[in-house]
Amino acid sequence: MIEGIIEKAKKENKKVYVYAHKFPDGDAISSSRAVVEYLKSQGIDAQYVVTNEVRAFNQIVGNIPITTSVEKDGISIILDTSTVSYAENTLFKNSSPENTYVIDHHGKVDGAVCIEDELELSSENVLRDSNASSVCEILVNELEQEKINPQIANMLTLGLLTDTAKLKFLKSDTLQNLSKLMELGADYEQVLGFCTRKSNLREEVGIAQTLLKTKTFPIGDTFGMILSMDNSEVDELSRTFGVRSPQKKIFKMGDIENCSFMCMLAENTPGEYNIEFRSTPIYGNFNVLQLATLHRGGGHYNASGCAIKVKDANSKARLEESLQQESSELYSSQATDLPQITLSEQDKELSQILDSTKRLTEGVNPEILARVDSLIKAGANYDYTFKTFKSFERFMLQNEILSRIPSSMYSQRQPNVDILLSQEDIDALTKKYNINEDEILSTIDSFSNINISSASITLPNGRKSTIDRNGIITADIIQTRRDNTREISK
């Protein structure tokens, strides 16, 4: 498709405009910028069109200027966007259907309307591949590889890594395509570094305080988690903690024992909720794309989203109730429990590789990726082996601990965080979450990906756990507490 667009642009002397979805993630941004740079390298005037500022991943994709107008009937390429309502802007409507193209990896449910249907595009103008992990993965094979330079390879690697949550979720050819990008000059460790930059303490505290409002509900023999924020709550989260597009933080609700469904709603714009859905192959493994499609959304089997317009302030409660009922019905109609797993020799070798490379973050090369790929194809359970599950109680306890950090530390660049718990605190947490002191101290790992100099949790009896800026955790016993120790209350 891309080569045909290049030929058409040259023959008709047209500019090419590239578009992606609202609240763009790594795949949307990287695929758009990769296509633009690829087209420019072939002598085509091309531009990624955004009408809202994009600040993420600038070290890899460069600065992206805001655009408010485009030429009439230029060529439009729409990437990673399942419906018109999900598009970041609709300036592509200035192009005729024959000059409009779609490349997407979101699945299409029978009977559902996708963006190509809304724009009445010919099938020749659509490249949709739900077997790919990302649009960037589609582009690995769509672009002529001898024309992919290291800069473009880095962009495609970024999108692939972000949309797979750093290889947590794979499709059948993902590792093979990542190997190709590394052979084409992608700097895997550099790109991964930009995907794993430590988060801002202020934002993490805001997210933790919000996650404490998570509700659970029974869903089959598992449970679901749902969290909703109306516009005033979204504005407060942005104003006080700098968190934008909070529904995108749904990944924080992942990997909870016996949790089959996660849902996060945020009224980013008054009268419209942006909603993200997730399910897990380990518990239930049901198709949330069907749920998103009911509300004119889109996405993937285990990860989808939609936008729902509402009429009044009571809509949030009704939305929650409706989504709980719909997810329960969907689970009942198609969920399958994971059978009892007995680790095979392939699982054991895969586990050793994942441990030695720290979940494919260190010392990764095409040979290692090829071996992991072969183990998966031989039957190793990658989903089960890669993930680490925690209880809902531990999840909430981690949020409780982070929520206790005082606001005076938010402005510090790399603060030393000291959380001193009183006996009253210990008693309340123990009763609330049915946990012990060791489990409280172990939540120090919540700080491993936060930009701090150090953090510590100290109990009334002097027991203490600490973590330094390199993520090294230590635990010791302090025999006597200092008299000037002060308690940090929530």
Summary of the structure (lengths in Angstrom):
residues: 490
radius of gyration: 23.7
end to end distance: 56.3
largest distance: 80.8
contacts: 1576
relative contact order: 0.08
helix: 44%
strand: 19%
